[in-house]
């Protein structure tokens, strides 16, 4: 049996925020609010407007 290892943040909070339809210009604000609320795992759905741009912005803000 193959088991998927979940990130520690998911095991701790048992929550993954799913961001669907989020405008890329709001990614920074929304993710900041989620982090302040203790939610550290999220998914940006690919059917969101300019999803790749949102993911790129999120990745760059995580590195900074």
PyMOL commands that place a pseudoatom at each C-alpha (Angstrom):
pseudoatom trace, name=CA, resn=UNK, resi=1, chain=A, elem=C, hetatm=0, pos=[0.000, 0.000, 0.000]
pseudoatom trace, name=CA, resn=UNK, resi=2, chain=A, elem=C, hetatm=0, pos=[1.298, 3.439, -0.945]
pseudoatom trace, name=CA, resn=UNK, resi=3, chain=A, elem=C, hetatm=0, pos=[0.664, 6.193, 1.558]
pseudoatom trace, name=CA, resn=UNK, resi=4, chain=A, elem=C, hetatm=0, pos=[0.801, 9.861, 0.797]
pseudoatom trace, name=CA, resn=UNK, resi=5, chain=A, elem=C, hetatm=0, pos=[2.703, 11.900, 3.347]
pseudoatom trace, name=CA, resn=UNK, resi=6, chain=A, elem=C, hetatm=0, pos=[0.901, 15.098, 4.198]
pseudoatom trace, name=CA, resn=UNK, resi=7, chain=A, elem=C, hetatm=0, pos=[2.710, 18.308, 5.060]
pseudoatom trace, name=CA, resn=UNK, resi=8, chain=A, elem=C, hetatm=0, pos=[2.926, 18.954, 8.798]
pseudoatom trace, name=CA, resn=UNK, resi=9, chain=A, elem=C, hetatm=0, pos=[0.726, 22.046, 8.527]
pseudoatom trace, name=CA, resn=UNK, resi=10, chain=A, elem=C, hetatm=0, pos=[-2.118, 19.926, 7.144]
pseudoatom trace, name=CA, resn=UNK, resi=11, chain=A, elem=C, hetatm=0, pos=[-1.713, 17.319, 9.857]
pseudoatom trace, name=CA, resn=UNK, resi=12, chain=A, elem=C, hetatm=0, pos=[-1.784, 20.017, 12.533]
pseudoatom trace, name=CA, resn=UNK, resi=13, chain=A, elem=C, hetatm=0, pos=[-4.718, 22.101, 11.298]
pseudoatom trace, name=CA, resn=UNK, resi=14, chain=A, elem=C, hetatm=0, pos=[-6.536, 19.476, 9.196]
pseudoatom trace, name=CA, resn=UNK, resi=15, chain=A, elem=C, hetatm=0, pos=[-7.522, 22.341, 6.877]
pseudoatom trace, name=CA, resn=UNK, resi=16, chain=A, elem=C, hetatm=0, pos=[-6.669, 23.148, 3.270]
pseudoatom trace, name=CA, resn=UNK, resi=17, chain=A, elem=C, hetatm=0, pos=[-8.157, 26.381, 1.920]
pseudoatom trace, name=CA, resn=UNK, resi=18, chain=A, elem=C, hetatm=0, pos=[-9.332, 26.036, -1.681]
pseudoatom trace, name=CA, resn=UNK, resi=19, chain=A, elem=C, hetatm=0, pos=[-9.191, 29.340, -3.537]
pseudoatom trace, name=CA, resn=UNK, resi=20, chain=A, elem=C, hetatm=0, pos=[-11.455, 29.154, -6.569]
pseudoatom trace, name=CA, resn=UNK, resi=21, chain=A, elem=C, hetatm=0, pos=[-12.117, 32.112, -8.836]
pseudoatom trace, name=CA, resn=UNK, resi=22, chain=A, elem=C, hetatm=0, pos=[-9.612, 34.304, -7.022]
pseudoatom trace, name=CA, resn=UNK, resi=23, chain=A, elem=C, hetatm=0, pos=[-8.304, 37.281, -8.971]
pseudoatom trace, name=CA, resn=UNK, resi=24, chain=A, elem=C, hetatm=0, pos=[-4.462, 37.315, -9.016]
pseudoatom trace, name=CA, resn=UNK, resi=25, chain=A, elem=C, hetatm=0, pos=[-4.462, 40.863, -7.634]
pseudoatom trace, name=CA, resn=UNK, resi=26, chain=A, elem=C, hetatm=0, pos=[-6.070, 39.572, -4.420]
pseudoatom trace, name=CA, resn=UNK, resi=27, chain=A, elem=C, hetatm=0, pos=[-3.736, 36.610, -3.811]
pseudoatom trace, name=CA, resn=UNK, resi=28, chain=A, elem=C, hetatm=0, pos=[-1.399, 38.458, -1.450]
pseudoatom trace, name=CA, resn=UNK, resi=29, chain=A, elem=C, hetatm=0, pos=[-4.219, 39.870, 0.674]
pseudoatom trace, name=CA, resn=UNK, resi=30, chain=A, elem=C, hetatm=0, pos=[-6.222, 36.650, 0.893]
pseudoatom trace, name=CA, resn=UNK, resi=31, chain=A, elem=C, hetatm=0, pos=[-3.239, 34.436, 1.698]
pseudoatom trace, name=CA, resn=UNK, resi=32, chain=A, elem=C, hetatm=0, pos=[-2.073, 36.892, 4.370]
pseudoatom trace, name=CA, resn=UNK, resi=33, chain=A, elem=C, hetatm=0, pos=[-5.509, 36.779, 6.022]
pseudoatom trace, name=CA, resn=UNK, resi=34, chain=A, elem=C, hetatm=0, pos=[-5.535, 32.969, 5.858]
pseudoatom trace, name=CA, resn=UNK, resi=35, chain=A, elem=C, hetatm=0, pos=[-2.084, 32.763, 7.425]
pseudoatom trace, name=CA, resn=UNK, resi=36, chain=A, elem=C, hetatm=0, pos=[-3.117, 35.115, 10.220]
pseudoatom trace, name=CA, resn=UNK, resi=37, chain=A, elem=C, hetatm=0, pos=[-6.115, 32.827, 10.840]
pseudoatom trace, name=CA, resn=UNK, resi=38, chain=A, elem=C, hetatm=0, pos=[-3.739, 29.867, 11.187]
pseudoatom trace, name=CA, resn=UNK, resi=39, chain=A, elem=C, hetatm=0, pos=[-4.405, 28.303, 7.786]
pseudoatom trace, name=CA, resn=UNK, resi=40, chain=A, elem=C, hetatm=0, pos=[-1.104, 27.549, 6.115]
pseudoatom trace, name=CA, resn=UNK, resi=41, chain=A, elem=C, hetatm=0, pos=[-2.100, 25.113, 3.368]
pseudoatom trace, name=CA, resn=UNK, resi=42, chain=A, elem=C, hetatm=0, pos=[-3.989, 26.254, 0.303]
pseudoatom trace, name=CA, resn=UNK, resi=43, chain=A, elem=C, hetatm=0, pos=[-4.870, 25.314, -3.225]
pseudoatom trace, name=CA, resn=UNK, resi=44, chain=A, elem=C, hetatm=0, pos=[-5.489, 27.662, -6.135]
pseudoatom trace, name=CA, resn=UNK, resi=45, chain=A, elem=C, hetatm=0, pos=[-7.728, 25.917, -8.639]
pseudoatom trace, name=CA, resn=UNK, resi=46, chain=A, elem=C, hetatm=0, pos=[-6.693, 26.019, -12.267]
pseudoatom trace, name=CA, resn=UNK, resi=47, chain=A, elem=C, hetatm=0, pos=[-10.157, 27.196, -13.313]
pseudoatom trace, name=CA, resn=UNK, resi=48, chain=A, elem=C, hetatm=0, pos=[-9.491, 30.491, -11.523]
pseudoatom trace, name=CA, resn=UNK, resi=49, chain=A, elem=C, hetatm=0, pos=[-8.807, 33.541, -13.694]
pseudoatom trace, name=CA, resn=UNK, resi=50, chain=A, elem=C, hetatm=0, pos=[-5.095, 33.589, -14.538]
pseudoatom trace, name=CA, resn=UNK, resi=51, chain=A, elem=C, hetatm=0, pos=[-4.437, 30.734, -12.091]
pseudoatom trace, name=CA, resn=UNK, resi=52, chain=A, elem=C, hetatm=0, pos=[-0.797, 30.344, -13.152]
pseudoatom trace, name=CA, resn=UNK, resi=53, chain=A, elem=C, hetatm=0, pos=[-0.180, 34.026, -12.429]
pseudoatom trace, name=CA, resn=UNK, resi=54, chain=A, elem=C, hetatm=0, pos=[-1.745, 33.642, -8.966]
pseudoatom trace, name=CA, resn=UNK, resi=55, chain=A, elem=C, hetatm=0, pos=[0.409, 30.614, -8.207]
pseudoatom trace, name=CA, resn=UNK, resi=56, chain=A, elem=C, hetatm=0, pos=[3.503, 32.441, -9.423]
pseudoatom trace, name=CA, resn=UNK, resi=57, chain=A, elem=C, hetatm=0, pos=[2.738, 35.428, -7.162]
pseudoatom trace, name=CA, resn=UNK, resi=58, chain=A, elem=C, hetatm=0, pos=[2.206, 33.121, -4.221]
pseudoatom trace, name=CA, resn=UNK, resi=59, chain=A, elem=C, hetatm=0, pos=[5.455, 31.267, -4.891]
pseudoatom trace, name=CA, resn=UNK, resi=60, chain=A, elem=C, hetatm=0, pos=[7.418, 34.519, -5.105]
pseudoatom trace, name=CA, resn=UNK, resi=61, chain=A, elem=C, hetatm=0, pos=[5.921, 35.861, -1.883]
pseudoatom trace, name=CA, resn=UNK, resi=62, chain=A, elem=C, hetatm=0, pos=[6.753, 32.599, -0.072]
pseudoatom trace, name=CA, resn=UNK, resi=63, chain=A, elem=C, hetatm=0, pos=[10.413, 32.898, -1.099]
pseudoatom trace, name=CA, resn=UNK, resi=64, chain=A, elem=C, hetatm=0, pos=[10.763, 36.550, -0.050]
for i in range(1, 64): cmd.bond("trace and resi %d" % i, "trace and resi %d" % (i + 1))
show_as sticks, trace
zoom trace
